[in-house]
Amino acid sequence: MIYKRGRFYSVKFKFQGKLIRHSTRALSPEVARVIEAKIRSELALGNWDILKPKPSTLTLREREAQAARFRILRKNREELQANRRFKNDK
């Protein structure tokens, strides 16, 4: 069964006694039906990965480490560009 939840369509059905609810992120009912069929066929094939949640967002520590790596890369790029300009000026 598909139903509209906010802007997007969602699917709801039972599979092997478990209630499956999943957003299709589709804006039209036709596309939502195709996605529902795909989910059902993947489950029938044993692919439960299709229902796994997306990876969680980064923790504060991970974001800080990512920002530090970005700053280092940007600094290295700026130094490289400055060196190239200096060599071209000679």
Contacts in CASP RR format, 6 or more apart in sequence:
PFRMAT RR
TARGET T0000
AUTHOR 0000-0000-0000
METHOD contacts of the structure
MODEL  1
MIYKRGRFYSVKFKFQGKLIRHSTRALSPEVARVIEAKIRSELALGNWDI
LKPKPSTLTLREREAQAARFRILRKNREELQANRRFKNDK
1 11 0 8 1.000
1 12 0 8 1.000
1 13 0 8 1.000
2 9 0 8 1.000
2 10 0 8 1.000
2 11 0 8 1.000
2 12 0 8 1.000
2 24 0 8 1.000
2 29 0 8 1.000
2 32 0 8 1.000
2 33 0 8 1.000
2 36 0 8 1.000
3 9 0 8 1.000
3 10 0 8 1.000
3 12 0 8 1.000
4 10 0 8 1.000
4 29 0 8 1.000
5 23 0 8 1.000
7 27 0 8 1.000
8 23 0 8 1.000
8 24 0 8 1.000
8 25 0 8 1.000
8 26 0 8 1.000
8 27 0 8 1.000
9 23 0 8 1.000
9 24 0 8 1.000
9 26 0 8 1.000
9 27 0 8 1.000
9 28 0 8 1.000
9 29 0 8 1.000
9 31 0 8 1.000
9 32 0 8 1.000
10 21 0 8 1.000
10 22 0 8 1.000
10 23 0 8 1.000
10 24 0 8 1.000
10 32 0 8 1.000
11 20 0 8 1.000
11 21 0 8 1.000
11 22 0 8 1.000
11 24 0 8 1.000
11 32 0 8 1.000
11 35 0 8 1.000
11 36 0 8 1.000
11 39 0 8 1.000
12 19 0 8 1.000
12 20 0 8 1.000
12 21 0 8 1.000
13 19 0 8 1.000
13 20 0 8 1.000
13 36 0 8 1.000
13 40 0 8 1.000
14 20 0 8 1.000
15 40 0 8 1.000
15 43 0 8 1.000
20 39 0 8 1.000
20 43 0 8 1.000
20 51 0 8 1.000
22 39 0 8 1.000
22 51 0 8 1.000
24 31 0 8 1.000
24 32 0 8 1.000
24 35 0 8 1.000
24 36 0 8 1.000
26 32 0 8 1.000
26 35 0 8 1.000
39 50 0 8 1.000
39 51 0 8 1.000
42 50 0 8 1.000
43 50 0 8 1.000
43 51 0 8 1.000
58 66 0 8 1.000
END
